[in-house]
């Protein structure tokens, strides 16, 4: 028997755009959660970012058995970033951020940004756009 993955397409439109500045020693995921809380966002899309991290920490693989890779810095560069934010019925923001980092060793690393493990080095700017789902 073949299992068919459930696919869901959500109708809606983009809303407000935010340029979030993450200051030195502030965590990327925590800063996104603060933005959600202060701006009353329910859903949002992470469009991009520029900046560097003190150290990078990325996870890859299934959540239950994910492997975390530590990329030592300081000055780990963000090469690409994307993700989404959804606030659940409990009011908690589920922040998923994926991307690639350039290490000081010249290697490129990819994965999911580990909450609490990616502090801004000098500064980081993140572009976030609100997603407003259509009424069902």
N, C-alpha and C positions, 0 to 999 in steps of 0.2 A: 504494500500500500504506500503510495506516495503522499508525503505531507506537503501541503501547499501553504506557503507563508502568506499570512494575511497582509494585504497592502491597503493603506489608507491614504487617500488624497484629501487634503483639507482645502476648502475654498476660503478665500479671504483676500486681504490686501495689506500692503505695507503701510505703516504709519510713521510716527516720529523717528527722527535720526538723532543719535547721541554720539558725541565724541568724548569718550571717557579717558581721563588722564589717570594713570595708575602711578602713584608717586613711589620714590625709593623705599624699599623694604615692605611695600604693600603687596599682598598676594593677588594674583590675577583673578582667580575664581571668587575669592571673598569680595573683591572690588566689584565684580559683576553682580553678585548677590546684593550688595549695597545699592547699586544703581537700580536694580529691580524694585527694591523696597522703597527707595526715595522717590522714584518716578511713577510708581503704581503700575508697572508693566506686568502683564500676565503671560505674554509670549513675546519672544524676540529672537532675532537672528544675529549672530556675530559675523560681520562682513569682512573684517581684516584688522590688522594691527601692525604697528612698527615699534621697535624698541628692543631692549635686551633685559636679560634676567641675571640675577646674582648666580644662581645655579638653576638648571632645568631638571624637572622630574616628570617623566612621561610613562604612562602605563600602556601596555598593548596585550591583546588577547581577550578571551571571554572574561567578563567582570569577576566571576567566581574564582578564576585561576590566573588573573592578570599578572604579568611580570612588570615590575617597575624598573626603569633605567634612570640612573642618576647621571646627569651631564654636568661635570664640574665647571665652574666659572672662576672669577666673575667675568661677565660679558658674553653670556650665551645669547646668540642672536635669534630672534624670531624670524623665520624665513617665510612661513605661511601659517595662517590660522583660520579656523571656521568653527561654527558650532551653533547651538540653539539653547534657549532658556525657556522653560515652561514652569509656571507656578501651579502646583497641585491644589486639590481641594482643601488640603491641610494648611495652605498658605506658604509652604516651603518651596523655594526655587530649586528646580533641578537644572543645574548648569552643566552642559556637555561641551567641552572645548577640545578640538583636535587640531593638530598642526605639525609642523616640522621646525626643528631647531638646528642651528649650526653651532657645533661645539668648538672649543679652542683647539681641539685636536684635528680640525679640518673635516671631521665626519658630519654627516647629516643624520638626524634622529627623528623618528616620527612616532606619534601615538596620541593618547589622551592626556591632557594636562591634569596632574594630580592636585586636588585641592590642598592648599596649604604648602605646596612644594615649589611654587614658581613666583618668587619675589622679584619685583622690578629692581633693576640695577640703578640706572640714572632716572629715566622715566619710560613710560610705555603709553602709547595712545591706542585705544581700541574703538573701532566704529561698530555701533550696535544699532539695529533698526527694529522697531516694533513690528510685530505681526498681529493683525487684527482679523481673527477668523470670522467668517460670515455666520449668521445665525443658522442653526440646523433646521 
